[in-house]
């Protein structure tokens, strides 16, 4: 997983929960990298999971809620950092449909070693259905990214999330505009 995901998580924890909580979760997570991440490095996603689990314990916020909040926050970072990639996109629904064949292609040009989740989309009536697939099991983080994208484009939609298997590697999102 790219280091920017870690560095931004640490910044979010520090700003929302404080230095003391950040230090405690880093110490308790017992990370091989001691949370010394660089934005351009690559690190095992399990380290992020450990940090989130420790933050959940420390803050009494459920893991899914933390992952969604972080996903929403992280889209704000992506929206600013990669504004040129989305400047021609009219709304979030168009962006979601371009994830696999445009956005992820461009990301792979920048970071060839990146292991990106797979997103397939299809329309079911007025709703856009997104199928998430990733061995990292971060569907809640994807949910937050979706929320952040819709917020970026000032769109309102209901989002339902349905696991498609027990291990969490496949999730179906249904987005219905209001």
Secondary structure, DSSP 8 states (H G I E B T S, - for coil): -BHHHHHHHHHHHHHHH-HHHHHHHHHHHT-TTTT---TT-B--HHHHHHHHHHHHHHHT--HHHHHHHHHHHHHHHHHHHTHHHHTT--SHHHHHHHIIIIIHHHHHHH-TT----EEEEEEETTEEEEEEE-TT--HHHHHHHHHHHHHHTT--EEEEEEESSTTSSEEEEEEEE-
